[in-house]
């Protein structure tokens, strides 16, 4: 009744007959299998954010939810603020959240789980930034409502050990952030080293020219003084 005349996992070189109404199920299973092959680089890594809202105690009640920054990397993707699984900043403008990864990776994708009980539109306009050595480059911008979750692909070769989400126009709430990537290849590292060498060579050359100019000025000044002394 499943409509799939096959064993799982599928074996290469064998033909399988799949009914049309089972195609979606099969694709979903393949998607789940692929998803488990990727490591979430952000899971339980150190986090910080611009401010923290929540945790207030009302008379006769337990403390309410508190939106600490680590709620976005705790492994729980629940999008209901009341279940204490989401981050939450205080203010309406200039908000940010960030996670520090174990080391520099080539960041391929960032998946955001949004708040779903209400106020989900606040995520619109948020920018995903990838940082390395204090400099940040944009990976993507959230341009529309995230109903539950959405994965944003970064440009190839974007490297960093910090991923930062910036929201300048609204409160920032994140119910989970997952980051996927890989270690830079040896070729990329070699290219980077080569670039560093070239940059150092340029800098050294510039410094040598500068020193030569200074030396020439000193010599000219000395010669000028000598001529003046000889004339007297």
N, C-alpha and C positions, 0 to 999 in steps of 0.2 A: 504493500500500500504506500510505501515511501516514494515509489516512482524512480528510485535509483538502483539499477542492477549493477552494483559495484561494491567492492570492499574499500574501506577508508584506512590509511591514506591510499589514494589512487596510485596504481603502478604504471610506470612509463611503458609504452609499446603495446598497451592493451586497449582495445576499443570498448567504450562504455555507452550504454543506452540510457539517456536521461530524459524523463518526461518534462514538458515545459513548466508545469506547476511546481517542479522541484528545483529548478535552476536557481531561484533566489536563495533557497536553503543551502544549496551547495556553495554558492558564491559567498554566503555569510560565513560558512564554516572555513573556507579558504582565507577569508579576511581575518577571522579570529586567529587562525594558525599563524598568519604573517605578523599580526599585531604582537603576539607573544614572542616573536623573534627579536623585537626591538626593545632595547633597554631604555627606560625612562631616566634620563640623566639628572633630573631635578628631584627625584624622590628622596625625601628627608634630608635634603641639603640645606645649609644655612640660608636664612632669608631675612629681609628687612623691608620696611615700608615707611612712607612719609608720616603717617599717624595711625592710631588705632582707635576704633569706635566700638562701644559695647561693654558688656560685663556689668551693667548697672543693676543695682538691687532695688526692687520695688517692695513696699511695705508688705510683710507677710509672705513674700515669695522668694524663691531661690534666685541667684544671679542669672541675668539673661545671657544670651549668646555674646561672645566677644570675638571680634574679627582680627585675631593675631595673624601676622604674616605667614607663620608656618602652617596655617590651615590649608594653604594652597599646594603644599607638597607632602601632605600626610597620607596620601594614598586613597582618601575617601572623596568620591566625585559627587556626592549628594549636593544638589543645587538649592536646597531649602535652608535659608538663613536661620530659621528656628531650630534646625538640627545641629547647629554649632559646627558647621563644616566649611564655612567660607570666611575669607578675609573681608575687612571693611575699614576704609579710611574715614576720617572725621569730616573733612571739609569738601566743599563743592568744586574747588579748583586746585590745580597744581599738585596732583596726587601721583605717587609712584609706588611700585612694588618691585623687588628684585630678588634673584636667587644666585648664589655663588656656586658654580660647579666644581667638581673635583680638580679639573685641569682644563686646559684649552682644548676645545673640540671644534670640528666643523659642524655648525648647527644647520640641520637640514629642515626641521619642522618644529613648530610649537603648537600644542593643542591646549585650548582654553575651555574649561567648563564654567559656564555662566550661572548666575543666580536665576532661578526659575519661578520662585514663589511670587515675586513682584520686582519692579525696578530693573528689569533686565536690560532696558534700553540704555542704561548708564554706561555700558561697555562700548557703545558706538563712539568711534573716534579715538579709541585707545591705540597707542603705537607700541609695537613689540621691537625692542632694541637689543642688539647683541654687542657686548663690550669686551675689549681686550686692551690691557695696558692703559686703562682710563679713557679710551676713545670708543665711542659708540656709533654703530651703523644700524640703520633701520632694516628690519626683516619684513615687517608687514604692518598694515593699519586695519583695524576692525571697521569695516564700512557699513555693516548692517547688523541687525539684532541677531545674537547667537541664541537660538531657542533652547538648546541643551549644551552642545559642545561644537567646536569647529577647529579644524587643523589648518594652520597657516604655513605655507611652504616658504622657506628663505631662498634667496639667490644662491646659486652654487658658489662654494668657496668661502662663505661667510664664517669666520672663526671668532671664538671668544670663550671666556670662562665665566662671564656674567650675562644673564638675560634679565632685562629690565622692561617692565610694562608701565607706560606713562599715560596718564589721563589728565589732561589740563582743564577739561571742561565739566567734569562731574565727579561724584564720589566713585572710588574704585573698589569693586568687589570681585573677588576671584574665588571660585569654589574648588578649583584644582587647575594646576598648570603642569603639563607634561612636556618634556623637551627631548627631542630625538636627534641624534647626530652620530658622528664617528670621529675617531682620532685622525688628525691630519696625516696624509700619506707621506712616505719618505720623500717623494718627489716635491711635494709642497713645502716640506721643511727645508729641503736643499735649496729650493727657489728663494725661500725667505732668507736663508743664510747668505745666499749669493747677493740678494738685494741689500742686506745689511753690510756686506763687504764693500759693495759699490758705493753705498752711502758714506761709509767710513773713509773710503779712498777719496771721494769728493771733498769731504770735510777736511781731511789731512792736506789735500792739495790747496784748498782755500786758505788754510792756516799758514801753509808755507809761503804762499804769495803775500799774505798779510805781513808775515815776519820779514820777508824780503823788502817790502815797501818801508817798513819801520827802520830796517837796517840802512837802507838807502838814505832815508831822511836824516838819520843820525850821522852818516858819513858826510852828506852834503852840509849839514850844520857844522860839523867839525872842520871841513875844508874851508868853509866860509869864514870861520873864526880864525883859522890859520892865515888866510890871505889878509884879513884885517890886521892881524898882529904883525905880519911881515911889512905891510904898508906903513905902519906906524914906526 
